[in-house]
Amino acid sequence: MPSATDGPIAHRPPRPPDPDGLGDSLVLPKWGASSVEQLAGATGTYSKPSSAISLDKEVEDKLRALSQRKKVKRKKSQILLNVTLTKYSVVRLVAEQFGALTGKDDDPNCFLFWSDSAVPVEKIAELKSYQKINHFPAMGEICRKDALARNMARMIRAHPDAYSFVPKTWIFPSEYSIFQNYARDIKRKRKHRTFIVKPANGAMGHGITLYRSHEKIPLNEHMIVQEYVDKPFLLDGYKFDLRVYVLMTSCDPLRLFLYHDGLVRMGTERYVMPNDNNVDQLFMHLTNYSINKKNDNFERSEDVSTGHKRSIKYLNDYLRKNDHDVNSVWNRIADLLVKTLIVAEPHIFHAYRMCRPGQIPGSDGVCFEILGFDILLDRKLRPWLIEINRAPSFGTDEKIDFDIKSGLIHDSFKLLNMKQSDKRRGLAAQKAESQRRLFGQAKRSDTDLTDLDKKRKSIEKRKQELKEKLAQVRRENAREDYENRNIGNFRRIYPPPDKFTAEKYDTLMSDAFHLFLSGRASTLKRDISKIFGGNLKEDEILDQLQQCDLEGRGKSAKGPRPLASMPSVVADEDPETDGMTYDIHEDDATPSELNSSTSSTRVSRPLGRATQPSPMLKQRPQSAQRPMSRPMSAAKNAYTTHRSRSLTRPSSSAMQNEEEAKAHAAAREREDELTRRTLCALNEMRIKFPGKTDEEAGWILDQINDNWKYHKPRIASYWLVKLDSIKRRKVIDIVRSNVRAVLQRTWRSSDVDSLRLYRIFNRVFNRLLWSHGQGLWNCFSTSGNSWETIFSKSSDVITPPEMSCCRRIVKLCRDCLLIVYQFAAEAKGQGASLSASIGEGVTHSNTRTTPNPSKTPIPHRSTLFSRTGTMSPGVAPPMTPLSQRMSRIYKSRSFDEL
């Protein structure tokens, strides 16, 4: 056998170029030495064997199949949309811009299903978490005319002023006698009304008739009867209505968007008020497009400013040219839309929860819906609700139809935020939930748990709820951020941007759920109260999580809890507050009479600025620590029975030596003595009005207490409505920072956060900020959820000196609120331009303005705590006489009378 260095194979000529780029390197490893010899021929030329050529072709086929497979994967990565159940070409056209179309009803890769009609609830229940469908369940509660009338009647009885945008409606035949009595009363008063009769479940204007006489209306049909709005706003002499589009992206929680454009549908005969001669002319009185397009006078136009179908943008320009307030009109229309969907929210919410029982509250839902509202404007531009369409027409008979409806569908799909990661995240969450149910620990019975384990379990449950709420808030913040960036031609109308409107809608939402539930479904009530009752912000949830960690580290107490027999308190509503839920109570007691246990000394102490409390609690100092052992029972006194004792301590405390008992008693007595000193220091503190003497500040507080009925609703509105959570916290921090300074000076400790007394104070401060400031407001009334209940639900035992300190702190916070309120009222009344803010001194200017009380700066803590008879820092030295200042506050009375 020739070697590798001789023979033809060592001196063969260069190989021809390989067109495949693979060479014979793929073939040579399969050949033996004899095969190599065969390559060397007499001519010394190189040629591939047939097996190598076939193998090259095989590699080419594999590469070609691999490239085709990659192309198929790229196609599958697109979002699939199923629009087979629609007859409108504009829906298919817009859907193609967001992904590929599919025709499989059960395709797991399909992200969106579109149907022109309502879908069964079984279809909604079968959807994956990343899929969406364009209908909500139970939407017929407002889209059927009889159901809308029935649900609206309930809310009208509860809130007649808020729901005055619905014409008087009767459902036949059940309300026939009520209608006849009403019609006879109208006739007796010699007033004429025109009534419009509609089928209960009709559409496109079919079966609608007008009657001038109530006696001619038939009885043996299922229909509704409404008072006809006979004085509409006219456009070029024609009656018209508005087709307004609303996008509902979620019902848990409710999110609504108003499209900025729509259709103005006009009648085809000039309008004349209804009489016996023209009551049958439907082309004059009805504005439905399906009816008027059959009239020979119907005019089609490419221009939005002509023809019998125009755009809402044109109407807005028309109203502006005629000096009408367009913003006011659309604010009223948006208010009508939100209130109408609030009526439907309980039904939709309940039906959706039944379809999707395992869905996390606040997560992205699988339903969305585009609703078409028919709105009529009267001569005063007051909007009236005519009907609601759950499947509005997306036909494009004219160019204006295509322009408006294609933009509406495009912006709606954009807000849905469909993406491939939703599928992966949804499947991962479903797998994690299955594993949790499969491998999760079995629940232990509460009877097998000790008191300490029960407490830990309760705290862990509360922490888990707060973490879920925190995750929900963060999801909503991320969703809102995406909506703000991709809102297009929409405007978010719920949740509303301002706090006052949000509280008004929350009241209506709560009443709507109350009417819907009517004493049943306690679990659903609890879920609803979590969703619509307490809208906590992220920082408030973090504070409550910190409080749970604090309680989890606390020591458990044996024996009965103190304050467990404290009477429960019930909050009700004050009619003076204009229907807002401030929990104000009708009582004659003044704030000064509610806390008679506090000291009346008005000797103030100068307090310097103190740093804000650290968010993390540290180890208690040695002077405030308790020894690990308990003294003998003979060494116990009256206060030791109120001290907490950990369940983990050994039961052999009687065997401790006498030295440890004496050391423990000495440390306890020193702690009690320091607590009493703290109480004396707090009793000497008082609130000072910036720019006024101590006597004037005390006199102002007394006057507010004496005229409590007058100031009560105003203080409630200022504290609960006008101030947001940040400003309310700053008011409490005025007292908190000065209390820290007192503790630093009295306990001679730089680490105030580790003191047990300061942790108790922190619980009181957090309770006063509870429920958006409702905790502090309850302190002004004899009834309400008292702040003292936080100790009855805790295992820590509070001694009488500690409780007295807490009561004094609550009194200081109440006085601080009254001073801040009066400070803001004077700034508004005098028109003083106040540029100070938190962290700055309060300065006065001669500029005459009228600031908003809610934006009035809160005086700095150093201006509210000062020595008697001295000037607060940051306040201008010149002072006006006392008589002038009192006359500005109480203009109706002279200084001599005061």
Buried (B, 14 or more C-beta within 10 A) or exposed (E): EEEEEEBBBEEBEEEEEEEEEBBBEBBEEEBEEEEBBEBBEEEEEBEBBEEBEEBBEEEEEEEEEEEEEEEEEEEEEBBBBBBBBBEBEBBBBBBEEBBBEBEEEEEEBBBBBBBBEBBEBEBBEEBBBBBBBBBBBBBBBBBBBBBBBBBBBBBBEEBEEBBEBBBBBBBBBEBBEEBBEBBEEBBEEEEEBBBBBBBBBBBEBEBBBBBBBBEEBEEEEEBBBBBBBBEBBBBEEBBBBBBBBBBBBBBBBBBBBBBBBBBBBBBBBEBEEBEEEBBEBBBBBBBBBBBBEEBEEBEEBEEBEEBBBBBBBBBBBBBEEEEEEBEEBBEBBBBBBBBBBBBBBBBBBBBBBEBBEEBBEBBBBBBBBBBBBBBBBEEEBBBBBBBBBBBBBBBBEBEBBBBBBBBBBBBBBBBBEBEBEBBEBBBEBEEEEEEEEEEEEEEEEEEEEEEBEEBBEBBEEBBEBBEBBBBBBEBBEEBEEEBEEEBBBBBBBBBBEEBEBBBBBBBBBBBBBBBBBEEEBEEBBEBBEBBBEEBBBEEBBBBBBBBBEBBBEBBBBEEEBBBEEEEEBEBEBBEBBEBBBBBBBEBEBBBBEBEEEBBEEBEBBEBEEBEEBEEEBEEBBEEBEBEEBBBBEEBBEEBBEBBBBBBEEEEEBEEBEEEBBEEBBEBBEEBBEBBBBBBBBBBBBBBBBBBBBBEBBBBBBEBBBEEBEEBBBBBBBBBBBBBEBEBBBBBBBBBBBBBBBBBBBBBEBEBBBBBBBBBBBBBBBBBBBBBBBBBBBBBBBEBBBBBBBBBBEBBBBBBBBBBBBBBBBBBBBBBBBBBBBBBBBBBBEBBBBBEBBBEEBBBBEEEEEEBEBBEBBBBBBBBBBBBBEEBBBBBEEEBEEBEEBBBEBEEEEEEEEE
